[in-house]
């Protein structure tokens, strides 16, 4: 399987609030090597799904606690570097004050494992360092909490901004082929085609214009 799903349950905490959530963790690769996207709540089921394969990297889609809180333990378990966009370092430091990610995610770069190559797309808005990952060959994008089945990720909390996330989606995701499958950070898969109208409608409601 080129992509595998692991789910874990836990608490998303921000701005003094707490919410019970189920997170999607995605493994992309083959029977020898994988990339892990997000490290949520409990490292053990993720490490178990790796099943002894080489892990090229543990890639954090963004720095909210429910996507990184198992990152250090998972790094120790599978001996792989943790990657995070530097704009979310302040969120990382709340969860792991005594530790650091190993490398920065660089927009425009390519992550590779098991014959798959995924381009790094910076999509700020849900948080400043949110990134998505586009597998051109397989026609899929891993969207983290930027785009869900049902529309954009949440805004309205610290470090988030609705116009920013809408522009990110419009300029960097809606430009992908319409049949691109979207693998989300929570909930069901969707497609670019299925989400385009509601995103553009909201952009129109807010009177947003211009690229960027």
Protein Blocks (a to p, Z undefined) as FASTA:
>chain_A
ZZdcddddddddeehiacddddddddeddfkbccdehjehiamlmmmmnnopacfbacdf
blcfklmmmmmmmmmmnopaddddfklmmmmmmmmmmbccfbdcdehiacdeehiacddd
ddehjbmkbccdddfknopacekjmbcchiacdehiehiafklmmmmmmmmmmmpcfklc
cddfehjdddfklmmmmmmmmmmmnopgceZZ
